[in-house]
Amino acid sequence: MKWNRRGLIFDPTRICLPNGCLEYAQSPQALPLEEGVRVYFSTRTKDHLGKFLSHISYVEFDPTFSTIKAVAEHVVIPLGETGDFDEHGIFPIHIFRDGDEIWGYTTGWSRRASVSADASIGLAVSRNGGRTFRKIGKGPVLTSSLHEPFLIGDAFVLKTDGVYHMWYIFGLRWLRAAPDTPPDRIYKIGHASSQDGLNWEKEGRAIIADRLGEDECQALPSVLHFGGIYHMVFCYRKHTGFRTERSSAYRLGYAYSRDMKHWVRDDAALGLELSPDGWDSEMMCYPHLFAYADRICLLYNGNHFGKFGFGLAELES
């Protein structure tokens, strides 16, 4: 594939966001509108203890992605209450239209004592064009189970032939790089299906082959059907050193399938590597593949996990 890299198109440090958020625009997710595109993302603020809270916001672009038309000045979806699965943040959210409604599958996370966090997938619905969302309940629609014991998140949902298909991540284990370091999580991409978008049946396996060994971490799958093939873009990294070492940080991965069940991994075919310098020279992560106005587009974050925003690439061939 050959891409036209448009560069960084949104920097949250230059925009006033609600909830006191000053930086981070992680996991950009596009919703095409009549005269442009709205991009939802997760941003951050800090609580009274100085710890991060993740909030959902959005920015609206013109059809060329060259002009910012509006930025959310309100709370798009509230965080959970004390003890809820999304008490401390929503990151990421996947937005798509379902009939007259706009659905948002959220990754709600909460802090834990022995490890940094746990997560589950919730559902919120908008009936005002996606300006705000109301949760369908206090609990999640997909969460940990016998063989997927923690960290269920990063949902991407595609509805085809009346069936909802969800690609998501699930945690396998926590590992320490050294005895005196905090544990980091290992997670893989899975698949589930549903007749109503609420009750899900997990496939129960990791569907994408590892490239970096069994401790590779895979995140944020997005799937688009074109040319008779299902195309998946995701990100992956090494288990350790990913915060400080370029060679261990997130890269973009790619896989394709003709039946949504059997996936062939071919990262090189994607044709998007780190830039030699600039905002995406150390890391590329949290991609979102989508179609808009006869174009195939990819939003993604760069260095520092999206602290300074997200960029855009458009498929040429």
N, C-alpha and C positions, 0 to 999 in steps of 0.2 A: 504494500500500500504506500501511496505517496501523499503526504500531508502538507498543507499550507499552514505553518505555525503563525498564529496571529499575535502571540506574546501574551503578556499579562494584561487582562482587560478589566480587572476590578481589584482595588487595593483598599481593604477596610480601614486602614490607618488614616485614610484621607477623607473618610465619610463619617458623619455622626450617626451611630446606630442606637436603637432603643436598648433598655436594660443596662445602660452604662457600658456597653461593649465597645472596645477600642481597637481590637485586633482579632485576627483569625476569621477566615471565610472558607471553612472546610467543607468538603464533599458537595460541590455545586451540582444542583439538579435542575434541569430545564423544564419549563412548562410553556409551550408555544401559545401565544395569544394572537388576537386578530391583527394587531399592529406591532408586533415585537415578540420578545421572549422574556419571561420572568424566570430568574434563577434563584432558587432557594439554597440556603447554605447554613451551616452551623457556625456560630460565633461564640465568643467567650467573655465572661466577666468573672469577678471574684466575690466570694461570700465574705462574711464577717471574720472568718478564720484565714482568709487569704488563699482559699482553695478555689479552683476553677469550677464554674457552672457553664454548661453549654446550652445556648438558646438558638432557636430557629429564626432566621430573618430572610429577607429577599431583596433583590435589586432587579429593576426592569430596564431592558435594553431596547433600542430600536432594531429593526430587522437586520441591520448590518453589524450589530454588536459594537458599533463605534461610539454610540452616545448613550449615556445613562439617563433614562427618562424619569425614574422614580426610585426611591429607596423606602422600605417599610419604616414607618415611624410609630409602630404599635407592636404589641405582643402578638405574634402569629399563632403560637400555641403555648399554653402555660406548662411549666414543669409540674411534676407530681408533688403531692403533699408528703408529709413525714412518713417514711416507711414504704412509699410507693416505689415501683421498679424504675421509674423515671424521675426520682426525687432530685438528682444532681445534674441531670442533663439529658438532652436529646441530640444525638450525633451518631449517624446521619439520619436524614429523612428521605424517603423516595416518594415523589409526587406523580400521580397520573390520573387521567380522566376515566371515570366509570359511569357512563350514561350522563345524567345531568349533574352529577356530583364530582368533586375532586377528592380523591383519597390520598392520604399520607400515611405510609408505613414508617413508623418511627423506631429508632433504636434508643430505648430509654436505658440509662445507666445509673447506678448508685454505688457509692463507696462501700468497701468492705475493710475489715480490720487486718486480715493476714495477707491479702493481695489488694491491688489498687482499686479494682472495680468488678462488678458483674453487670450483665446486660440481657435484655429481652426485647422482643419486637412487639410494638403496639400498633393500633390503628386509630387514626383520627380522620374525620370527614368534614369537608367544607361545602357549604351551600351558598356561599357569597362570592364565588369566583376564585377562591383560593386566598383571599385576604386573611382570613382567620380559620382555624380548625377546631372542632370539638371532638374530644376523645369519645369513643364508643363505650368506654368503661375504664375503671381504675386499673385493671390488670392487662397483661399482654395477650396477644393472640398466638404467639409462638415463643416458647421458652425452653429451658433446659429439660433434658429427659435422660433416660437410662444410659444411653451411649453418647449423648451430646450433653455433658454435665454442666457446662457453664458458657457464658459469653455467646449468646445467640443474638446476632445483629446483622447490620448491613443489608437489609432486605432490598431486593429489586424484584418488582412484580410485573409480569406480562400476562395479559388476558388474551387467549386465543381459542377459538371454537368453543366458547362458553366456559372454559376451564382456566382458573388462575394458576400461574406457575410462579413460584418464588425461588430465587437464588439468594442465598444468605451465607453467613459464616457461623461456625460453631467452634468452641474451644475444646482442645484435647487435653492439655496439661499446662502446668506452670513450671518453668525451669529457671534456675539461677545461673548466671554466668560465673559467679564465684560465691563462696559461702557467705560473704559479708555484703552481697548486693541484693537488692529487691528482686523478687521473681518476675519474669516476663512471660507472657502468654503465647501459646502456639495455637493457631486457628486455621481452619480449612474452609473451602467453599462447598456447600451442600445444596440440595434441591428439595422442594416440597410442592405439593399440588393441592388444590382446593376447588370445591364446587361453588362456594359462596364467598370466598375471600376471608372467612372468619375461622373455619375449622380446617386445619391443615394436616396432611399426611406426609411425613418426612420420608424421603428415599432411604435415608440411613447410611450414607456413605460419602466420602470425599470424592467429588466428581472430576477434579482437575489434578493432573499429574504434577508431582513436585519436580522442580528444577534444581533446587538448592539442598536436596536431602529431606529427610523426614521432619526436620525441625523448621522447614520453610513456613513462613506465615503468609497467608493469602487473604486479601481483603477487597471489599466493595466491588462485587461483580455488577456489570450492567450488560444487557443483552439487546441486540437489535437484529431483526430479520430483514435481509435484503440480498438480492441475487440468488434466491433459493436456499440460503444458508443462514443459520443462526450464528451471529458473531458475538463473542463475549470479550470485553476488555475489563481487566481487574488490575490490582497492584499486588506486589509481593516483596518480601524482604527477608534478610537473615534474622535469626533469632536474637543475636547479640550485636552490639555495636551500631545499631541502626540509627541511633540518635546523634552520633558524633562522627561516624565513619562513612565516607561517600560510597565505598565499595559494599557496605552492608545495608545501605538505605533503600527505601522503596523505589522500585522500577515498575513500569507498566508491562503487564502480561497480556497474552491473547490466546484464545482458543475458539474453535469453530465446531459446529455440529449440524447435522441434517435432521435430527429427530429430537433434540433437546435432552437426550439421554446419554449418548456417547459423544464425548468431547475430545478433540485432538488439540493438544497444546502446541503452539508455534509462535513463540514470542517474537522471533525475528521477522515474521511476516507483517507484524503491525507497523514496523518502520518508524517507531518513535523512540529515540534514545535521549539521554541527558544532553543538554546543550553544553557547549564548551565553556560558557560563562553565563552569568546572569541569574535570573530568578528561579530557573529550573535546571541549574547546572549540578546540583548536589542530590536532588530528590525529585521524583515524579510520582504522584500518589492520588488516590481518591478520584478515579476517572468516572465520567458519565457520558456514555455514547447515546446519541439521539439523532433523529431526522428532523429537519426543518427547512421548509421552502425548497424542496428538491435537493437539499444538501445533507451530507452526513457530517456531523460535528462531534467534537470531543472536548468536553470541559475537564480540567484537571488542576490539581494543586501542585505547587513546586516545593522549594526549600522550606524547611522548618514546619512541615506538616500543614502548610496553608496559612501560616501566620500573616503573611503579606498578600494573601488573596489567591485568585485563580486565573488561569489563562484558557485559551481556545485554540483548537486546531481544526481545520476543515479538510476533508478528504478530497484529493484531486483525482485519484484513479484507484 
